[in-house]
């Protein structure tokens, strides 16, 4: 059984490279595309009560520009679960055109313990 999630987002002013300071053009910012890829992967979290996942790795390409107003479909496929590490193949599409793809990993963590570590 294939396990995947997809979300749809519209490129808004705050998602543009010029707005996010990741470039000077009015096109979808790479950091925003990556954040949407992580968001889609989070939908596949299958942890027990009191646990969550955190992103630990992202490798991606951004292969085509998307203008203001474009509708973007982001897909995440769970391809491996090894212990506490989940690996996802992620991709983003504008229509039928793949605008970016990559591999993302998330680690299962106990939420309370994780937050205690950073508050000391």
C-alpha positions in Angstrom: 0.0 0.0 0.0 1.4 3.4 -1.0 1.3 6.0 1.7 1.3 9.6 0.5 -0.2 13.0 1.2 -0.7 16.0 -1.0 -1.6 19.7 -0.4 -2.4 22.6 -2.6 -1.1 26.1 -2.1 -1.4 29.4 -4.0 1.7 31.5 -4.5 1.0 34.7 -2.6 3.1 37.9 -2.2 4.7 36.6 1.0 5.8 33.4 -0.8 7.9 35.2 -3.4 11.7 35.1 -3.4 11.8 38.9 -3.2 9.6 38.9 -0.1 11.4 36.1 1.6 14.8 37.7 0.8 16.0 34.6 -1.0 16.2 36.3 -4.4 15.2 39.4 -6.2 12.5 38.1 -8.5 8.7 37.8 -8.1 8.6 34.0 -8.3 8.0 31.2 -5.7 10.9 31.2 -3.2 12.8 28.0 -2.8 12.6 28.1 1.0 8.8 28.3 0.7 8.6 25.4 -1.7 10.7 23.4 0.8 8.5 24.4 3.7 5.5 23.2 1.8 7.3 19.9 1.2 7.9 19.5 4.9 4.2 20.4 5.6 3.0 17.7 3.3 5.3 15.2 5.0 4.0 16.1 8.4 0.6 15.0 7.4 2.0 11.5 7.3 3.2 11.5 10.9 2.3 8.3 12.5 3.6 8.7 16.1 2.2 7.6 19.4 0.6 10.0 21.9 3.0 12.6 23.2 5.4 12.1 20.3 5.9 14.2 17.1 8.4 14.4 14.3 11.1 17.0 13.5 12.7 17.5 10.1 16.3 16.4 10.1 17.3 16.3 6.4 16.2 17.9 3.1 17.7 17.6 -0.3 15.8 19.2 -3.1 15.9 20.8 -6.5 13.9 23.8 -7.7 13.6 23.3 -11.4 11.1 25.8 -12.7 9.7 29.2 -11.7 6.2 29.8 -10.5 4.6 33.2 -10.7 2.4 35.1 -8.2 -1.0 33.4 -8.2 0.1 30.0 -9.4 -1.6 27.0 -7.9 1.0 24.5 -6.6 0.4 20.8 -5.7 2.9 19.3 -3.2 3.2 15.6 -2.8 5.0 13.6 -0.2 5.4 9.8 -0.4 6.6 7.8 2.6 9.3 5.5 1.1 10.9 4.1 4.3 10.4 3.9 8.0 13.5 2.6 9.8 13.3 2.9 13.6 12.5 6.5 14.5 13.5 7.8 11.0 10.9 8.3 8.2 12.1 9.0 4.7 9.9 10.8 2.1 10.2 11.5 -1.6 8.7 15.0 -2.1 7.7 16.9 -5.2 6.0 20.1 -6.2 3.9 20.6 -9.4 2.5 23.6 -11.2 -0.1 21.9 -13.4 1.6 18.9 -14.9 5.1 20.4 -14.6 7.3 19.2 -11.8 8.9 22.4 -10.4 10.9 20.7 -7.7 11.6 17.4 -6.1 13.7 15.8 -3.4 14.2 13.6 -0.3 13.2 14.6 3.2 13.8 12.8 6.5 11.9 13.2 9.8 12.7 11.8 13.2 10.2 10.7 15.9 10.8 12.6 19.1 9.1 12.7 22.5 7.7 16.2 22.5 8.0 16.9 26.2 11.6 15.7 26.4 12.6 17.5 23.3 11.2 20.8 24.6 12.8 20.3 28.0 16.2 20.0 26.2 16.0 23.4 24.6 14.7 25.2 27.7 17.7 24.4 29.9 
